[in-house]
Amino acid sequence: MLESEQKLIEILRILNDSNKPIGSKILAELLQDKGYNLGERAVRYHLKVLDEKGFTKRVGYSGREITKLGVTELRKGFVYDQVNFIFSKFEEMIYKTTFDYKNLKGNVVLNKSILRYDEEAMKIVKEVFDNGISVSPFVDINKFKHNTDEYIEIKTLCGTTIDGILLNEGIPTIPTYGGLVKIEDYAPIRFEHLISLKETSISPIEAFLSNEMTSVLDVLRNGQGLIPANFRLIPSSAKEKTEQIISKLLKKQIGGVLSIGEDGENILGAPVSEGMCGIAIVGGISPFCAALESGHEVTINLAGEISPFSNLNEITKSKKTIIKNKKSHKTYHNQSVLNKAMNIMQKVDFNLETHKGNLITNISYLKSENLNDAIEIMNKAYKENSKYISPFYKTIDNPNLKSEYDKGIATICSLSLDGILINNGIMSTPKYGGLLEKRKDPKFIELISYTGSSIDPHEIYIFKNMTNITGKKNNEVNTNVKVQKNEKTKKDEKNEKNKAILASVKEIPYIAREKSLKILENIKEVGIPIIKIGKPQEVIFNSMLAKYSFGIVTSGGLNPIAAIHENKIDIKAKAVESISKLSDMEKLG
């Protein structure tokens, strides 16, 4: 990333975090705190650049403020910076925690959740708190109206507060993963899914915020389901002291600890190296996951702010905790999607000359009554997006005869390309699963590393309704653009703007680029859409790779499945599931 772009990002972040306009003098001082030695003159130059882009605007003599477009660009346009920012954000929140649990004074980290107010939603939220599926019952509640609708804002204690408390007691913690913990008979069994806090543009817990992924209500009612949780590491020499502090915190009604491990012991399937201990803590936003699951409108902002603990009050007096603390541990190993992919790549034996052999396929399941409609949607999506969707597919019967989703649709997985390259002596490593915004200058607006995730990133984007293959979703409009365009251009932009498709980034040593190019010419005929082949050290569509490598961006094999999902057909997207022969597949179009 260029240094000048880093400075622009930090200026936007400072303005975004401020509730009032800021002048160049104060901006220069705040930038110095972040390690950027810029004078007022240099700050004014960067502000001029941001003004011209429409990301900031002058407010009288008060200074600058970030625009709506600037907020969008901060979130989406600089995604390669966001990949590393998530972890540093947690570190910042830990450092800013000043809470003294002995006298209940000081600053804590809060999540902020907003839901459209109704009695049923609040009843569900309170029931989760009553049963202890949270970090703490201490909350800050405020009601407000927007137009004619009434909303309620509830700020809850984030588990990151416990990291801050431990650090203040001389115990370093390393936030490592966010994920979903499987609960059986009210006891945590294992992490069903994990995403590393590093190399992701989206907070791991946020990635799993979907009524299709969490099942807090099921845990509440029958003791089985999936709940959000975070995972951190501490030095094993600090385990005894940590347990003492956690015990004291429980007496102050601050808890949510699901499990603490021994030296080098895997905790709930999360890997732990020798000399360290793992701690899993329930996600502080669990009560609002339950509201989301029951169909209520909820907006959740994770670890969003620092606030004095004195602002909080108990939402419940109940000290009940239905989830049992896990004492003994079976040996579970949570496999990263990269490891899974590298193993299944060994089964790829496709011959580019004869077009025979096996390729990796995704298999997504749906009910047979929806199959014909689904294939019709796939055909339409392919005709409209032939550059981004493979035409090959096949239908299968679900081998799980008890499932109501009795039919499967197999599509070619883009990891087949990596397998073909490896078979030809070229090391190709899946780097990111991303969400690519189609426009004149395409950009990744989300990136999740294959290395640190146990679930394929593309499945997450589909579950969370983040794709826009069909272009049906409402598009954001750049109101700052004042240049007049002819009717044809405006129509084309309307059709293409903000279509978000699934795409993957592969990383290949630059020394193999010439040989790779020759092979890639033939791969296009196989039905794996290649969007771009990068140059060495190129930031490709906002994704950064290792210094001595180049990237290949391919379209995701689940794009036709995403189109089906966008059309409100119930389908369970699954990536990297099996292998199939190309000759056994049908063709769209």
N, C-alpha and C positions, 0 to 999 in steps of 0.2 A: 504494500500500500504506500502511495506517495505521502511524504511528510505533510505537504500542504493539505491533502485530503483529511489527514488525521486532525489537523487544526480546525478545519471546517466542521468536522464531526463534533469535536469538543465544544465549539462555540454553540452549535445547535443543541447539544445536550444541556449546556448551562442555561440557555434560554428556555428550553423545554421544561426544566426543573424549576424555573422561576415563575412566580405568580404576578410579576410586574416587569415592565420594560427595563433593560439594563444598558448603561452607557459603555463606551469603549474603555474608559479608565477602569471601571469595576471589572469589566470582562478581562482586561489584561491582568489584573490582580488574581482573579479566579483561575485564569489559565496558568499562571505561574504556580499555583497550588497543585496543578495537575502535571507540572513538569514542562510547560511550554513557555519559554522566555520570549514573549512578544511584547513590544512596546505598543503604545496607543495608536501610533501611525500604522503599524503592521496590522493591528486589530481592525482598524477602519478599512484597510484594503480588503481584508477577508470578509468584512461585513458587506462591502460593496459587491463582491462576488456573489455572496448569498442573496443580496437584494435583487441582483440581476437574474438569478435563477428562480426568484419568487419564493425562496425559503424563509426569508426574514423581511420585516418591514419597519420603517421608522415610525415612532409614535411621538410626534412633536419634538420637544427638547429632552424628553425622558430617556431616549435611547431606542434600542431595537427590541422587538418581540418576534417569536417564531410564528410563522403562518401555518395554516392547516396543511398546505402543501409541504412545508418544511417538516412538520410532524410525520407526515406520510413518508417523505424521503428519508428521514432519520431512521424510520422503522424498516423501510424496504430497500431504499436505494443504496445504503451502505451496509448491506447484509454481511459482507465479508468481515467488517469490523465487529458487527453484532455477534458473530460466531465466537469471538474471544471475550466479548464484553459481558456475557451472561455470568461467567465465573467471577470476573472482577467485580461485578455488581454485588454478588453475594459476599465477597471479601469486604467490600465497602460497608455493607450493612452490619457485618459482624464487628468491624472496627468501631462503628458509630454507636453500638450498643453499650450503654453505661449503667445498665440496670443492676442495682444491689438487691438481691433477693432477700437479704436479712431484714431490711427495713422497707422493702417494696417501693424503692425510689429509683428514679433514673429513666433513661430512654430505652424503649424496646422496639423491635421490628414488627410492623403490622402488615397484614394482607387487607385489601379493601374489596368488599363484595357489595354489589348493588342489585337488588331484585325488585321487580314490580310488586308492590305490596298487595297481599291478600292473606287472609287468616290461615288458609291451608298451607301456604308456603312457609309462613312463620312457625306454624305448628311442627312441620317437618324439620326445619332448622333447629328449633328448640329441642326436639326429641333426640336429635343427634348429640347435641351438647349435653342433654340430661344423661346420656349413656356413655359419655366420656370419649367419643370418637373425635377428639380434637386435641390441640395442645393445651388449651386453657379455656375456662368459661368466662374469662374477663374479656369484655368487648366494649366498643364505643359505637352506640347506635344513634343515627340521625335520620329523620324523615324529611322528605322534600317533594315538591311537585314539579313536574315538567309538563307543560301544556295543561291538560286536564287529568293526567295520570299521576298517581301517588306512588312514590318509590321509597325504599328504605335502604340506607347505607349502613353496613355493619363492618367495622374494622375488628379483625381478630388477630390474636397473637400468632406470629409466624415461628416455626421451629428454629429458624435462624437465630432467634433470640437466645436459645440455649447454647448455640455455638459462641455467641458473644459473651454470655455469662462464663462459659468455660475458659475463654481466652482471658477474661479479666481475672480469673483465678489462676492464670499461668499455664493453662492447658491449651495447646494449639489444636485446632480442628481443621480438617481438609474436606470441604463439601465436595462430594464425588459424584453421586448419582441422584436422579429423581426417578420415580417409577410407580408401579402398581403392585401392592402386596396382596397375595392370595390369602384369604382367611377361610379356615375350616373349623367348625365347632368352636367359633369365637377365638381361635388361636392363629397367629400368623404362621404360615407354612413356608412361603418363599416369595421372592420378587418374580411376578409373572412377566413383567417387562421392566427394562432399565434403559435410561438414556444418560450418557455422561454429561456433566455440567460444562465440560469443555468441548469445543468444536460443534456447537449447536447454536443456531440463531434464535431458537425458541426455548424458553425455560422448560425443563423436562416435565415438571408437574403440569404446566400449561398445555403441553403437548397431549396430555392424557385427559384433559377436561372435555369430556364428551359423554352424553348419556348412553353411547354405545360402548364405552370403555370402562367407566367406573360402575360399581354396584354397591355403594354405601348403604342404600336402603335394604338390600338383601342381607347384608351383614347385620344391620339393625334388627331385622325381623326374624331371620332364621340362622344367623351366625355363619353364613357363607357368602363370599363375594370378593370383590376387588376394591381396595381403598388406596388413595394416593399416599405416598410416603417418600421421605428423603433419606439419603444415606451419607454418612460422613465417617472419616477415619480420625483416630487419635493415637498417640504413642502408647504402646501397651504398658509402659511403665507408669502411665497416668490413669490406668483403668480403675484402680481402687479409689483414688481421689475423685474421679469422675462419678463413680457409683454413689459415693457419699453425697456429692453435690446434687445429683439427680434425686436421691432420696429426700433431701431437704427441700428441693423444689416441689416435689409431690405434695408435701405438707402445706405448701403455699398455693396449691392448685395449678401448678405448671408442670406438665408431663407429656404424655403422648409417646413415650419411649416404648417401642415394640420389642426391641432386642438389643443386647450388648454382647459382643463376642469375646472370645479369648484371643491371645496372641496368634496372629496368622490364620484364624479360623474364618472360613467363609460364613457370612451371615445371610440367611434367607436366600442363598444363591448368589449373593454379591461377593466378588473376589476381594480378598484381603491379603496383603503381603506380610511376610514375617517382620515382626517388630511393631506391628500396628494392630489396633482393634477396631472393629466396625460397630457403628451405632445406627439403628434404623428408627426414625421418628415419624409418626403419622403426620400427614399434611394438614396444616391449620385450616385449610379451606374445605375439609371433608363435609361439614354441615351443608355447604352450598352445592357440593356435588350431588348430595341427596335431593336438593330442591331441583337441580337441573335434570336429574334422572326422572323426576315426577312430572316433567313437562313445563316447569316454571321458567320464566325469563330471568336469566342471571348473568351479570357481568363480573368477572373476577380479575383483580389486579394483585399479583403475587409479590410479596416482599417489597411493597411499593413505597413505604415511608417509615420514618423514624418518629416516634411520639412518646411523650412522658407516660409512664404507667399509670400515673394519677388520673389520667383522662378516662381510664377504663372502669367498668362496673361489671359485676357478675350477671350473666344472663340466666343462670340457674344456680340453685344452692345444692343441687345433687352432687354427690361425690362418687357416684357409681361409675365403674369402668367395666364395660362388658367384654372388652378385648383383653385376653390373658397375656401377660408378659411371657415371652418365649424364653424358656430356660435351657432346654436341650435342643440340639441342632442336628438334623440329618444332613448328609452331604449332598447339597444341590449345587449344580453348576449352571449359571445363567450364561448361555452361549451368545456371543455377539453375532449380529447378522452378517458381519464380514467373515467370521469363522465358518458360519453355515454356508455362505456363498462360496468360499474358497474350496470347501469340500465337494459341493455339488458341481463346481466347475470341472472337477476331475472326470465327470461323466459326459462332458461335452466332447463329442468326437466328430463333429460336423465337418464334412469335406467340401471346401469351397469350389472345387472343380466339378464334382459329381452331384453336389447339393443333396448328399445323403448323410444321415447320421443324426445324433441326438442334440437337441438344444434345451436350455433351461426354460421351464414354463411356470407362469403364475396360474393358480387355480382358484377362482372365486365362486362361491356357492349361492344359489338362490332357489326359490320355489319353482317347480316345473310350470306352474300356471303363468309365471312371468317370463318364461324363457323366450317366447316368440317376440314379445315386446322389447326385451333386452337386446336381441339380435338386430331388430329393426333400428333401435337407437344406435347401436354400434355401427351399422351401415351408414347411417346419416352422419354420425360423428366422423367416420373415415372420409366420406366424400367432402366434408367441409374442412378437414384437417389432415389431408393425406400425407403431408410432410412430417406429421408428428405422431401418426398412429400406424402401427403395423397392421396389414390386412389379414394376417393369419390368425386363426382361432380354431378351436374344436370344442364340442360339447361332450360331457361325460356324465356318468351316473356317480352320485356321491357314494363312496364305499361304506360310509356310516349309514346303515339302513334305518337307524332310529331317528335320524335328523329330518326335520321338516324341510330343510333346504336340500332337496333331493337331486338337484342338477348342478353341474359345475361348468364353468366356462374357462378353458385354458387359453392363455395368451403368451406370446413369446416374451420372455424376460430379457431386459437389456444386458443382464449379466452374461448372457450367451456370448456377447461380443468379447468380454474379458476371457472367457473360456477358449474361444477361437484364437485369440492373440497368444494366449499362453501356450496352446498346442503348437503354435508356430514359432515358439522360442522367444516371445516378447512378454515381459512382465507387465501386466495390466492390473492395477489395483483399484477396485471401486472405492472412491473417496467420499463423495456426498450423495445423498438422495435429496433432491431439491424441488422447489416449486418455482417454475420459470414463468415470468410474466412476458407474454408475447406482445411486442410492440416494435417500432422501428429500431430501437436500441434495446434488445431483450435483456432482462435482468433477473437474476435469482432473487426472490423476495423471502425465501426461507431455505436454510441449509441444515441438514443433520448428518453428522458423520456416521458412516457405516461401522467404524471401529468401536464407537462407544454406545451403540444402540443394540438392544436385543430384539427389536421389532423393526421391520423395514419402514423407513421414513415415509414412503409413499402410502402405506396403509394408514399412517397417522393423518396425513393430509386429507385422505378420503373420509376417514371417520369424522374429522373435524369440519367437513364441508368447506375446505379451503380451495378446492380446485374450481376452475371455471372453463372447462373444455367447450361447453356448448354456448358460452357467451350469454347465458340467460340471466346471470346475476346482475344486480345493479352495479354500475361502474362508477368509480369516483371521477369527478370532473375537475380538471385543472382550470379554475376560474381566473387564474393569474395570466393565462395566455390570451393576449389581445390581438395577435396577428390574424387577419382575416384569411380564410382558406376557401378554395372553390368547393362546390357541392360534392364532387366526386371524392376529393380528399377527406372531407368531413365524414362522408358515408363510410369510406374505407377505415378511417380511424375508429369510428363508432363500432364497427364490426370486430376490429382487432384489439382495441384498447382493453387492457386488463384481463385478457383471456389468460388464465393461469393454468399451465399444464405441468404434468409430472415429468421430471428430467433427472438424469444422473450424470455425475462427473467421474471420469476415470483418470487415473494418474499413471503416466508412462515415462520411463527414463528418456531424456531427450536424445540420447545416442541411438535409440531405436526408432526415431521418428520417420526416417526415410523408408525403412522396411515396413513400418506400420501403415504408411500412406498407401503403399501398393496393395496391402491386404485389405484395407478399408474400402478400396474401390469395389471389391467383390462382395464385401459384407452388405452393402446397400441393397443388393438383390435378394438378400435373405429375409428382408422385412424388419430390419432393426434400424429405425430412422436415426441417422447421425445429423445432429443439428449444427455442430461446429467442431472443427479440429483446431486446437489452439497452437500458438507458437511457444517455444521455450520461455519460461518465466512470465507468461502472459496471465493477467487477471482476467479470467474467462467468464463473462457474464456475471461478474461480481464474486467469483469464487477464486480463492488463492490456493496455489499448490506449492509443492516443494521447489526449491530453487532450480535444481538441475532436472526438471521434468517438464512435460507438457500435458495439457488436458484434452480430453474428448468429451463432449456433451452429447448424450443420446437421449432420445425421448423415452419416457417410462412405459413399460409394457402394460401397466395398469390404466393407461389413459382411457381406453374404451370402457373399462369398468367404472372409472370415475364418471364418465358421461352417463352411464346407467344410473349411478347413485344420484347424480344431479337431477335426474328425472323422477326422483322419489320412488324408485324401485328398490325394495329391500334386498341388498346383496352384500355378502360378507367377503370383502376383498382380502386376498391372501397372496403374498409375493413369495418367490423363490420356493416353490412347493414341489416341483417334480421335473421330469425330463420327457420330451416327446420328439418324435420324428417329424420333420417338416412335411414329409409326404403324406402324413396322416391328418393334416390340418386342412380346413376349408379356408376360403378367401372372401373377404368382404368386398363390397363394391359391385 
